[in-house]
Amino acid sequence: MGVQVTQVDATRNQSTALFSLKRIFIFDNRFVPGIYKNTSGATINLQGGMLAARAAGTYEQATATFVALTAGQTMIIAGLTYTSTGATTAAQLATAFASLDNGATTGAGTATGTYSGTLTNYSTGAANGAVVTFTAETTGAKTDLVATGTGTTPTWTYVQGTATSGTGFIPVTSANLADTIGITALDGVVALPDSESLAINIGTKGTIDGTQLTLPAGVTLDTVVGNKVLRDILESLGLHIDTSTVENTKYDNY
């Protein structure tokens, strides 16, 4: 959301200005809810006005309901090993595997155990009692996610495609402009780490302020995509681009 400033009076020692908030979504806008997954490889500053693409395919989710470990027992999932140094309850074991990014080598379970190895091809959600959800980093069915080690195997529930089936979105770069499906609708800025997801709305129709768009580096509304320009792609989706807003003038106070 931008701020428009209009100077209406000025003297040598002061000036008067009118402030008005500017929104990217102007008229007759339609939105769809979805899960936006950062697949850029680095943390991004997610905000309103960014292009979003439909995630290709679906990401498997597998939910593990953990069982307590005794001292010395291990739990190995997707390459990450947790070794209990004492009595680890089911909830504590869930905490040990919760909120991990793909590539994690440690987590929140250091008070009750130690880690070795690396979590590979999966990320995990927050702790909910003894339950943690693992989300695959690539698309397709992966019902072979299992737990090994000397501890009791958790109960697995596999849910195919719920992570992005019909409502999954990923960032748009200069390489996938043709896959643009809408524009992020979000107040403020959220630092979203790589492989993390956030539930947001995506604007898919209506008139928008084109001057408020945040486009990928090197991309403009006139960037050629196949036999169209980006502006035409957005228009064909039902997003009318208004770029008539006059650039604000900077005033100095004396």
MIDOSE-1310 file (N, C-alpha, C; in nm, 2 decimals, decimal comma, always signed):
residues 254
mgvq	+0,09/-0,12/+0,00/+0,00/+0,00/+0,00/+0,09/+0,12/+0,00; +0,06/+0,22/-0,10/+0,14/+0,34/-0,10/+0,08/+0,45/-0,04; +0,15/+0,56/-0,02/+0,10/+0,68/+0,03/+0,11/+0,80/-0,07; +0,00/+0,86/-0,10/+0,01/+0,97/-0,19/+0,01/+1,10/-0,11
vtqv	+0,10/+1,19/-0,14/+0,11/+1,32/-0,07/+0,09/+1,43/-0,17; -0,01/+1,52/-0,14/-0,04/+1,64/-0,22/-0,01/+1,76/-0,14; +0,08/+1,85/-0,18/+0,11/+1,97/-0,11/+0,01/+2,08/-0,15; -0,06/+2,13/-0,06/-0,17/+2,23/-0,09/-0,13/+2,37/-0,05
datr	-0,03/+2,39/+0,04/+0,01/+2,52/+0,08/+0,15/+2,52/+0,13; +0,22/+2,63/+0,10/+0,36/+2,63/+0,15/+0,41/+2,77/+0,18; +0,48/+2,79/+0,29/+0,54/+2,92/+0,32/+0,69/+2,89/+0,34; +0,76/+2,99/+0,38/+0,90/+2,98/+0,40/+0,93/+2,88/+0,52
nqst	+0,85/+2,88/+0,62/+0,87/+2,80/+0,74/+0,79/+2,67/+0,75; +0,69/+2,65/+0,67/+0,61/+2,53/+0,68/+0,54/+2,50/+0,55; +0,48/+2,38/+0,55/+0,40/+2,34/+0,43/+0,29/+2,26/+0,48; +0,18/+2,26/+0,41/+0,06/+2,17/+0,44/+0,05/+2,07/+0,33
alfs	+0,02/+1,95/+0,37/+0,01/+1,84/+0,27/-0,11/+1,75/+0,31; -0,17/+1,70/+0,21/-0,28/+1,60/+0,22/-0,22/+1,46/+0,20; -0,25/+1,37/+0,29/-0,20/+1,23/+0,27/-0,32/+1,14/+0,24; -0,30/+1,05/+0,14/-0,41/+0,95/+0,11/-0,34/+0,82/+0,08
lkri	-0,40/+0,71/+0,13/-0,34/+0,58/+0,11/-0,38/+0,53/-0,03; -0,29/+0,47/-0,10/-0,31/+0,41/-0,23/-0,31/+0,26/-0,23; -0,41/+0,20/-0,28/-0,42/+0,06/-0,29/-0,41/+0,01/-0,43; -0,34/-0,11/-0,44/-0,32/-0,16/-0,57/-0,45/-0,21/-0,64
fifd	-0,55/-0,26/-0,55/-0,67/-0,31/-0,61/-0,77/-0,20/-0,60; -0,83/-0,16/-0,72/-0,90/-0,04/-0,73/-1,05/-0,06/-0,74; -1,09/-0,15/-0,83/-1,24/-0,17/-0,86/-1,27/-0,31/-0,91; -1,39/-0,36/-0,85/-1,45/-0,48/-0,90/-1,35/-0,60/-0,89
nrfv	-1,27/-0,60/-0,78/-1,17/-0,70/-0,77/-1,22/-0,83/-0,71; -1,17/-0,94/-0,76/-1,20/-1,08/-0,71/-1,08/-1,14/-0,66; -1,09/-1,22/-0,55/-0,98/-1,28/-0,49/-1,01/-1,43/-0,46; -0,90/-1,51/-0,46/-0,91/-1,65/-0,42/-0,81/-1,68/-0,31
pgiy	-0,85/-1,75/-0,21/-0,75/-1,79/-0,11/-0,66/-1,90/-0,15; -0,54/-1,90/-0,10/-0,45/-2,01/-0,14/-0,32/-2,01/-0,05; -0,24/-2,11/-0,07/-0,11/-2,13/+0,00/+0,00/-2,08/-0,09; +0,07/-1,98/-0,05/+0,18/-1,92/-0,13/+0,31/-1,98/-0,07
knts	+0,38/-2,06/-0,15/+0,50/-2,13/-0,11/+0,62/-2,06/-0,18; +0,72/-2,02/-0,09/+0,84/-1,96/-0,14/+0,93/-2,06/-0,20; +0,95/-2,07/-0,33/+1,03/-2,16/-0,40/+1,15/-2,09/-0,47; +1,18/-1,97/-0,42/+1,29/-1,89/-0,48/+1,43/-1,93/-0,45
gati	+1,45/-2,01/-0,34/+1,58/-2,04/-0,30/+1,64/-1,95/-0,19; +1,57/-1,85/-0,16/+1,62/-1,75/-0,06/+1,49/-1,68/+0,01; +1,52/-1,62/+0,12/+1,41/-1,54/+0,18/+1,36/-1,43/+0,10; +1,23/-1,41/+0,08/+1,17/-1,30/+0,01/+1,09/-1,21/+0,10
nlqg	+1,07/-1,09/+0,06/+0,98/-1,00/+0,13/+0,85/-1,00/+0,06; +0,76/-1,08/+0,11/+0,63/-1,10/+0,04/+0,54/-0,99/+0,08; +0,48/-0,92/-0,02/+0,39/-0,81/+0,00/+0,29/-0,81/-0,11; +0,19/-0,72/-0,10/+0,09/-0,70/-0,20/+0,15/-0,65/-0,33
gmla	+0,09/-0,69/-0,44/+0,14/-0,64/-0,57/+0,24/-0,72/-0,64; +0,27/-0,84/-0,59/+0,37/-0,93/-0,65/+0,30/-1,03/-0,74; +0,36/-1,07/-0,85/+0,30/-1,17/-0,94/+0,30/-1,30/-0,87; +0,20/-1,38/-0,89/+0,19/-1,52/-0,84/+0,16/-1,62/-0,95
araa	+0,23/-1,73/-0,95/+0,20/-1,83/-1,05/+0,14/-1,95/-0,98; +0,06/-2,03/-1,06/+0,00/-2,15/-1,01/+0,12/-2,25/-0,99; +0,12/-2,32/-0,87/+0,22/-2,42/-0,85/+0,19/-2,54/-0,94; +0,30/-2,59/-1,00/+0,29/-2,70/-1,10/+0,27/-2,83/-1,02
gtye	+0,15/-2,89/-1,04/+0,13/-3,02/-0,97/+0,09/-3,00/-0,82; +0,10/-3,10/-0,75/+0,06/-3,10/-0,61/+0,18/-3,15/-0,52; +0,18/-3,10/-0,40/+0,29/-3,14/-0,30/+0,23/-3,23/-0,20; +0,28/-3,35/-0,18/+0,23/-3,44/-0,08/+0,25/-3,39/+0,06
qata	+0,16/-3,41/+0,14/+0,17/-3,39/+0,29/+0,15/-3,52/+0,36; +0,24/-3,55/+0,46/+0,23/-3,66/+0,54/+0,24/-3,62/+0,69; +0,14/-3,66/+0,76/+0,13/-3,62/+0,90/+0,17/-3,74/+0,99; +0,27/-3,71/+1,08/+0,32/-3,81/+1,18/+0,27/-3,78/+1,31
tfva	+0,21/-3,89/+1,38/+0,17/-3,88/+1,52/+0,28/-3,96/+1,60; +0,36/-3,89/+1,67/+0,47/-3,95/+1,74/+0,44/-4,02/+1,87; +0,54/-4,11/+1,90/+0,53/-4,19/+2,03/+0,66/-4,16/+2,11; +0,65/-4,16/+2,24/+0,76/-4,12/+2,32/+0,88/-4,21/+2,30
ltag	+1,00/-4,15/+2,33/+1,13/-4,22/+2,32/+1,19/-4,23/+2,46; +1,27/-4,33/+2,48/+1,35/-4,35/+2,60/+1,49/-4,31/+2,57; +1,57/-4,30/+2,67/+1,71/-4,25/+2,66/+1,78/-4,34/+2,56; +1,85/-4,28/+2,47/+1,93/-4,35/+2,37/+1,86/-4,39/+2,24
qtmi	+1,73/-4,38/+2,24/+1,65/-4,42/+2,12/+1,66/-4,31/+2,02; +1,65/-4,35/+1,89/+1,66/-4,26/+1,78/+1,54/-4,25/+1,69; +1,52/-4,14/+1,62/+1,41/-4,13/+1,53/+1,47/-4,06/+1,40; +1,46/-4,13/+1,29/+1,52/-4,08/+1,17/+1,41/-4,06/+1,06
iagl	+1,40/-3,94/+1,02/+1,30/-3,91/+0,92/+1,36/-3,82/+0,81; +1,35/-3,86/+0,68/+1,39/-3,78/+0,57/+1,54/-3,73/+0,59; +1,62/-3,82/+0,64/+1,76/-3,79/+0,66/+1,81/-3,72/+0,78; +1,71/-3,68/+0,87/+1,74/-3,61/+0,99/+1,73/-3,71/+1,11
tyts	+1,83/-3,72/+1,19/+1,83/-3,81/+1,30/+1,82/-3,73/+1,43; +1,73/-3,78/+1,52/+1,71/-3,72/+1,65/+1,74/-3,83/+1,75; +1,83/-3,81/+1,84/+1,87/-3,91/+1,94/+1,83/-3,86/+2,08; +1,74/-3,93/+2,15/+1,69/-3,89/+2,28/+1,80/-3,90/+2,39
tgat	+1,82/-3,80/+2,47/+1,92/-3,81/+2,57/+1,86/-3,84/+2,71; +1,73/-3,86/+2,71/+1,66/-3,89/+2,83/+1,52/-3,94/+2,79; +1,42/-3,92/+2,87/+1,29/-3,96/+2,84/+1,22/-3,84/+2,76; +1,20/-3,87/+2,63/+1,14/-3,76/+2,54/+0,99/-3,80/+2,52
taaq	+0,90/-3,71/+2,56/+0,76/-3,74/+2,54/+0,72/-3,73/+2,40; +0,60/-3,78/+2,36/+0,56/-3,77/+2,22/+0,55/-3,62/+2,18; +0,50/-3,54/+2,27/+0,49/-3,39/+2,23/+0,63/-3,33/+2,21; +0,72/-3,37/+2,30/+0,86/-3,32/+2,28/+0,92/-3,37/+2,16
lata	+0,90/-3,49/+2,12/+0,95/-3,54/+1,99/+0,89/-3,47/+1,87; +0,76/-3,44/+1,88/+0,70/-3,36/+1,78/+0,76/-3,22/+1,77; +0,79/-3,16/+1,88/+0,86/-3,03/+1,88/+0,99/-3,04/+1,82; +1,06/-3,15/+1,84/+1,20/-3,17/+1,78/+1,20/-3,17/+1,63
fasl	+1,08/-3,22/+1,57/+1,07/-3,22/+1,42/+0,98/-3,11/+1,36; +0,94/-3,02/+1,44/+0,84/-2,92/+1,40/+0,92/-2,80/+1,35; +0,85/-2,72/+1,26/+0,90/-2,59/+1,21/+1,04/-2,60/+1,15; +1,07/-2,70/+1,07/+1,20/-2,71/+1,01/+1,19/-2,68/+0,86
dnga	+1,29/-2,61/+0,81/+1,30/-2,59/+0,67/+1,38/-2,71/+0,60; +1,36/-2,72/+0,47/+1,43/-2,82/+0,40/+1,58/-2,79/+0,41; +1,66/-2,89/+0,45/+1,81/-2,87/+0,47/+1,84/-2,84/+0,62; +1,74/-2,85/+0,71/+1,77/-2,82/+0,85/+1,86/-2,93/+0,91
ttga	+1,95/-2,89/+1,00/+2,03/-2,99/+1,07/+2,01/-2,99/+1,22; +1,92/-2,90/+1,26/+1,89/-2,90/+1,41/+1,75/-2,83/+1,42; +1,69/-2,85/+1,54/+1,56/-2,80/+1,56/+1,54/-2,76/+1,71; +1,42/-2,76/+1,75/+1,39/-2,71/+1,89/+1,39/-2,82/+1,99
gtat	+1,45/-2,94/+1,96/+1,46/-3,05/+2,05/+1,59/-3,06/+2,13; +1,67/-2,96/+2,13/+1,81/-2,98/+2,19/+1,80/-2,99/+2,34; +1,69/-2,96/+2,40/+1,68/-2,98/+2,55/+1,66/-3,12/+2,59; +1,61/-3,20/+2,49/+1,58/-3,34/+2,53/+1,66/-3,44/+2,44
gtys	+1,74/-3,39/+2,34/+1,81/-3,48/+2,25/+1,91/-3,41/+2,17; +1,98/-3,48/+2,08/+2,07/-3,43/+1,99/+2,04/-3,46/+1,84; +2,09/-3,38/+1,75/+2,06/-3,40/+1,61/+2,19/-3,44/+1,53; +2,16/-3,52/+1,42/+2,27/-3,54/+1,32/+2,20/-3,56/+1,18
gtlt	+2,27/-3,55/+1,08/+2,21/-3,56/+0,94/+2,15/-3,43/+0,90; +2,07/-3,44/+0,79/+2,01/-3,32/+0,73/+1,87/-3,36/+0,68; +1,77/-3,27/+0,72/+1,63/-3,29/+0,66/+1,64/-3,27/+0,51; +1,60/-3,36/+0,43/+1,61/-3,35/+0,29/+1,48/-3,37/+0,22
nyst	+1,45/-3,28/+0,13/+1,33/-3,28/+0,04/+1,20/-3,26/+0,11; +1,20/-3,23/+0,24/+1,08/-3,20/+0,31/+1,10/-3,08/+0,40; +0,99/-3,01/+0,43/+0,98/-2,91/+0,54/+0,87/-2,95/+0,63; +0,86/-2,89/+0,75/+0,76/-2,93/+0,85/+0,69/-2,81/+0,90
gaan	+0,56/-2,84/+0,95/+0,48/-2,73/+1,01/+0,50/-2,72/+1,16; +0,42/-2,63/+1,22/+0,43/-2,61/+1,37/+0,39/-2,73/+1,45; +0,43/-2,74/+1,58/+0,39/-2,85/+1,67/+0,25/-2,84/+1,72; +0,17/-2,95/+1,70/+0,03/-2,96/+1,75/+0,02/-3,08/+1,83
gavv	+0,05/-3,07/+1,96/+0,05/-3,19/+2,04/+0,17/-3,28/+2,00; +0,13/-3,41/+1,96/+0,23/-3,51/+1,92/+0,23/-3,52/+1,77; +0,17/-3,42/+1,70/+0,15/-3,44/+1,55/+0,23/-3,33/+1,48; +0,30/-3,37/+1,37/+0,37/-3,28/+1,28/+0,34/-3,32/+1,14
tfta	+0,32/-3,22/+1,05/+0,30/-3,24/+0,91/+0,42/-3,21/+0,83; +0,46/-3,31/+0,75/+0,58/-3,30/+0,66/+0,53/-3,27/+0,52; +0,58/-3,16/+0,45/+0,54/-3,13/+0,32/+0,66/-3,15/+0,22; +0,63/-3,22/+0,12/+0,74/-3,25/+0,02/+0,78/-3,12/-0,05
ettg	+0,90/-3,11/-0,09/+0,95/-2,99/-0,16/+0,93/-3,00/-0,32; +0,90/-3,12/-0,36/+0,88/-3,14/-0,51/+0,74/-3,20/-0,52; +0,69/-3,19/-0,64/+0,55/-3,24/-0,67/+0,54/-3,39/-0,69; +0,42/-3,44/-0,68/+0,40/-3,58/-0,70/+0,38/-3,66/-0,58
aktd	+0,33/-3,79/-0,59/+0,30/-3,87/-0,48/+0,43/-3,93/-0,42; +0,44/-3,92/-0,29/+0,56/-3,97/-0,22/+0,51/-4,04/-0,09; +0,44/-4,15/-0,11/+0,39/-4,22/+0,01/+0,49/-4,31/+0,07; +0,62/-4,30/+0,03/+0,73/-4,38/+0,09/+0,79/-4,31/+0,20
lvat	+0,75/-4,19/+0,25/+0,81/-4,12/+0,36/+0,78/-4,21/+0,49; +0,89/-4,25/+0,55/+0,88/-4,34/+0,67/+0,98/-4,29/+0,77; +0,96/-4,34/+0,89/+1,05/-4,32/+1,00/+1,13/-4,44/+1,03; +1,26/-4,43/+1,06/+1,34/-4,55/+1,10/+1,41/-4,51/+1,23
gtgt	+1,50/-4,60/+1,28/+1,56/-4,57/+1,40/+1,52/-4,68/+1,51; +1,56/-4,66/+1,63/+1,53/-4,76/+1,73/+1,40/-4,72/+1,81; +1,34/-4,61/+1,79/+1,22/-4,57/+1,86/+1,10/-4,63/+1,79; +0,98/-4,61/+1,86/+0,86/-4,66/+1,80/+0,82/-4,58/+1,68
tptw	+0,78/-4,64/+1,57/+0,75/-4,57/+1,45/+0,62/-4,49/+1,47; +0,61/-4,37/+1,43/+0,49/-4,29/+1,44/+0,38/-4,34/+1,35; +0,26/-4,30/+1,37/+0,15/-4,33/+1,28/+0,15/-4,23/+1,17; +0,15/-4,27/+1,04/+0,15/-4,18/+0,93/+0,02/-4,17/+0,87
tyvq	-0,02/-4,05/+0,83/-0,14/-4,02/+0,75/-0,09/-3,95/+0,62; -0,11/-4,00/+0,51/-0,07/-3,94/+0,38/-0,19/-3,87/+0,32; -0,17/-3,74/+0,28/-0,28/-3,66/+0,22/-0,22/-3,61/+0,09; -0,26/-3,67/-0,02/-0,21/-3,63/-0,15/-0,26/-3,50/-0,20
gtat	-0,17/-3,40/-0,23/-0,21/-3,28/-0,30/-0,28/-3,17/-0,22; -0,30/-3,19/-0,10/-0,38/-3,08/-0,03/-0,29/-2,95/-0,01; -0,16/-2,97/-0,02/-0,08/-2,85/+0,00/-0,10/-2,75/-0,11; -0,12/-2,79/-0,24/-0,14/-2,69/-0,34/-0,25/-2,73/-0,44
sgtg	-0,33/-2,82/-0,42/-0,43/-2,86/-0,51/-0,53/-2,75/-0,54; -0,52/-2,69/-0,65/-0,61/-2,58/-0,69/-0,59/-2,45/-0,62; -0,51/-2,45/-0,51/-0,50/-2,32/-0,43/-0,35/-2,30/-0,40; -0,26/-2,36/-0,47/-0,12/-2,34/-0,45/-0,06/-2,24/-0,54
fipv	+0,03/-2,15/-0,48/+0,09/-2,05/-0,56/+0,24/-2,04/-0,53; +0,32/-1,99/-0,63/+0,46/-1,98/-0,61/+0,50/-1,84/-0,67; +0,62/-1,80/-0,63/+0,67/-1,67/-0,69/+0,69/-1,67/-0,84; +0,67/-1,56/-0,90/+0,69/-1,54/-1,04/+0,83/-1,48/-1,06
tsan	+0,91/-1,54/-1,15/+1,04/-1,48/-1,19/+1,04/-1,46/-1,34; +1,15/-1,40/-1,39/+1,16/-1,38/-1,53/+1,14/-1,51/-1,61; +1,17/-1,62/-1,54/+1,17/-1,75/-1,62/+1,03/-1,81/-1,63; +0,93/-1,77/-1,54/+0,80/-1,83/-1,55/+0,69/-1,73/-1,55
ladt	+0,72/-1,62/-1,63/+0,62/-1,51/-1,64/+0,49/-1,56/-1,71; +0,50/-1,66/-1,80/+0,39/-1,71/-1,87/+0,29/-1,79/-1,78; +0,34/-1,83/-1,66/+0,25/-1,90/-1,56/+0,18/-1,81/-1,46; +0,19/-1,68/-1,48/+0,13/-1,58/-1,39/-0,02/-1,61/-1,39
igit	-0,08/-1,62/-1,27/-0,22/-1,64/-1,25/-0,29/-1,53/-1,17; -0,21/-1,44/-1,11/-0,28/-1,34/-1,03/-0,17/-1,26/-0,96; -0,22/-1,17/-0,86/-0,14/-1,08/-0,79/-0,16/-1,09/-0,64; -0,06/-1,10/-0,56/-0,07/-1,12/-0,42/-0,14/-1,00/-0,36
aldg	-0,23/-1,03/-0,26/-0,31/-0,94/-0,19/-0,27/-0,95/-0,04; -0,19/-0,86/+0,01/-0,14/-0,87/+0,15/-0,11/-0,73/+0,20; -0,15/-0,71/+0,33/-0,12/-0,59/+0,39/+0,02/-0,60/+0,46; +0,11/-0,50/+0,44/+0,24/-0,51/+0,51/+0,33/-0,60/+0,43
vval	+0,44/-0,63/+0,49/+0,55/-0,71/+0,44/+0,58/-0,82/+0,53; +0,59/-0,94/+0,47/+0,63/-1,06/+0,55/+0,76/-1,12/+0,50; +0,86/-1,14/+0,58/+0,98/-1,20/+0,54/+0,95/-1,35/+0,54; +0,95/-1,41/+0,42/+0,91/-1,55/+0,40/+1,04/-1,63/+0,36
pdse	+1,09/-1,72/+0,45/+1,21/-1,79/+0,42/+1,18/-1,89/+0,31; +1,29/-1,94/+0,25/+1,28/-2,03/+0,14/+1,21/-2,16/+0,19; +1,12/-2,21/+0,11/+1,05/-2,34/+0,13/+0,93/-2,32/+0,23; +0,92/-2,20/+0,29/+0,81/-2,18/+0,38/+0,68/-2,13/+0,31
slai	+0,57/-2,15/+0,37/+0,44/-2,12/+0,30/+0,36/-2,03/+0,39; +0,27/-1,95/+0,32/+0,18/-1,86/+0,40/+0,05/-1,86/+0,33; -0,06/-1,86/+0,41/-0,20/-1,85/+0,35/-0,23/-1,71/+0,32; -0,25/-1,68/+0,19/-0,28/-1,54/+0,15/-0,39/-1,54/+0,05
nigt	-0,44/-1,43/+0,00/-0,53/-1,41/-0,11/-0,46/-1,37/-0,23; -0,51/-1,41/-0,34/-0,45/-1,38/-0,47/-0,56/-1,31/-0,55; -0,53/-1,18/-0,60/-0,63/-1,11/-0,68/-0,62/-1,16/-0,82; -0,74/-1,20/-0,88/-0,74/-1,26/-1,01/-0,82/-1,18/-1,11
kgti	-0,90/-1,09/-1,07/-0,98/-1,01/-1,16/-1,00/-0,87/-1,11; -1,04/-0,77/-1,20/-1,07/-0,64/-1,16/-0,96/-0,54/-1,20; -0,98/-0,41/-1,18/-0,89/-0,31/-1,21/-0,79/-0,29/-1,10; -0,66/-0,28/-1,14/-0,55/-0,26/-1,05/-0,47/-0,14/-1,09
dgtq	-0,40/-0,08/-0,99/-0,31/+0,03/-1,01/-0,17/-0,03/-1,06; -0,14/-0,02/-1,18/-0,02/-0,08/-1,23/+0,11/-0,02/-1,18; +0,10/+0,10/-1,13/+0,22/+0,16/-1,07/+0,25/+0,10/-0,93; +0,16/+0,02/-0,88/+0,19/-0,04/-0,75/+0,24/-0,18/-0,75
ltlp	+0,25/-0,23/-0,88/+0,30/-0,37/-0,89/+0,45/-0,38/-0,85; +0,49/-0,49/-0,80/+0,63/-0,52/-0,77/+0,67/-0,63/-0,86; +0,74/-0,60/-0,97/+0,77/-0,70/-1,07/+0,91/-0,76/-1,05; +0,93/-0,88/-1,10/+1,06/-0,94/-1,09/+1,17/-0,85/-1,15
agvt	+1,29/-0,87/-1,10/+1,40/-0,78/-1,15/+1,42/-0,79/-1,31; +1,43/-0,68/-1,37/+1,44/-0,67/-1,51/+1,31/-0,69/-1,59; +1,20/-0,70/-1,52/+1,07/-0,72/-1,59/+0,99/-0,59/-1,58; +0,92/-0,56/-1,69/+0,83/-0,45/-1,70/+0,70/-0,50/-1,76
ldtv	+0,59/-0,42/-1,76/+0,47/-0,46/-1,82/+0,48/-0,48/-1,97; +0,59/-0,43/-2,03/+0,61/-0,44/-2,17/+0,71/-0,56/-2,20; +0,75/-0,63/-2,10/+0,84/-0,75/-2,13/+0,76/-0,85/-2,22; +0,83/-0,90/-2,32/+0,77/-0,99/-2,41/+0,77/-1,13/-2,35
vgnk	+0,66/-1,20/-2,35/+0,64/-1,33/-2,30/+0,58/-1,41/-2,41; +0,65/-1,50/-2,48/+0,60/-1,57/-2,60/+0,56/-1,47/-2,70; +0,43/-1,47/-2,74/+0,38/-1,38/-2,85/+0,30/-1,27/-2,79; +0,32/-1,25/-2,66/+0,25/-1,14/-2,59/+0,35/-1,06/-2,50
vlrd	+0,30/-0,95/-2,45/+0,37/-0,88/-2,35/+0,30/-0,91/-2,21; +0,37/-0,88/-2,10/+0,32/-0,92/-1,97/+0,18/-0,85/-1,95; +0,17/-0,72/-1,99/+0,05/-0,65/-1,97/-0,07/-0,73/-2,04; -0,05/-0,78/-2,16/-0,15/-0,86/-2,22/-0,19/-0,98/-2,15
iles	-0,09/-1,05/-2,09/-0,12/-1,17/-2,01/-0,21/-1,14/-1,89; -0,17/-1,03/-1,82/-0,26/-0,99/-1,71/-0,40/-0,95/-1,75; -0,41/-0,87/-1,86/-0,54/-0,83/-1,91/-0,62/-0,96/-1,95; -0,56/-1,06/-2,01/-0,63/-1,18/-2,05/-0,68/-1,26/-1,93
lglh	-0,62/-1,24/-1,82/-0,67/-1,30/-1,70/-0,79/-1,23/-1,64; -0,81/-1,11/-1,68/-0,92/-1,03/-1,63/-0,87/-0,92/-1,53; -0,74/-0,90/-1,54/-0,68/-0,79/-1,46/-0,66/-0,67/-1,54; -0,74/-0,57/-1,53/-0,72/-0,44/-1,61/-0,62/-0,36/-1,54
idts	-0,52/-0,32/-1,62/-0,40/-0,25/-1,56/-0,42/-0,10/-1,59; -0,43/-0,02/-1,48/-0,44/+0,13/-1,49/-0,31/+0,19/-1,45; -0,24/+0,25/-1,54/-0,11/+0,32/-1,51/-0,12/+0,47/-1,53; -0,24/+0,52/-1,51/-0,26/+0,66/-1,53/-0,22/+0,75/-1,41
tven	-0,19/+0,69/-1,30/-0,15/+0,76/-1,18/-0,02/+0,84/-1,21; -0,03/+0,97/-1,18/+0,08/+1,06/-1,20/+0,18/+1,04/-1,09; +0,31/+1,03/-1,12/+0,41/+1,02/-1,02/+0,42/+1,14/-0,93; +0,43/+1,11/-0,80/+0,42/+1,22/-0,70/+0,55/+1,30/-0,71
tkyd	+0,53/+1,43/-0,69/+0,65/+1,52/-0,68/+0,70/+1,53/-0,54; +0,83/+1,54/-0,53/+0,89/+1,55/-0,40/+0,91/+1,70/-0,36; +0,86/+1,73/-0,24/+0,87/+1,87/-0,20/+0,96/+1,88/-0,08; +1,04/+1,98/-0,07/+1,13/+2,01/+0,04/+1,07/+2,12/+0,13
ny	+1,07/+2,10/+0,26/+1,03/+2,20/+0,35/+1,14/+2,29/+0,39; +1,11/+2,42/+0,41/+1,21/+2,51/+0,45/+1,18/+2,57/+0,59
